[in-house]
Amino acid sequence: MIFQITSSSYTVSFAFVSSMKMVLALLWAALDSQNRSLPNS
């Protein structure tokens, strides 16, 4: 029982971390493309 709760919470936290990494990567790519489109860069 405890192992099931631990593994499920680990799966949820892992999915949360990977989704946050994806969002941060998309934001970083968007900011990078905006910075590259500036004429003075």
Secondary structure, DSSP 8 states (H G I E B T S, - for coil): -HHHHHHHHHHHHHHHHHHHHHHHHHHHHHHHHHHHHSTT-
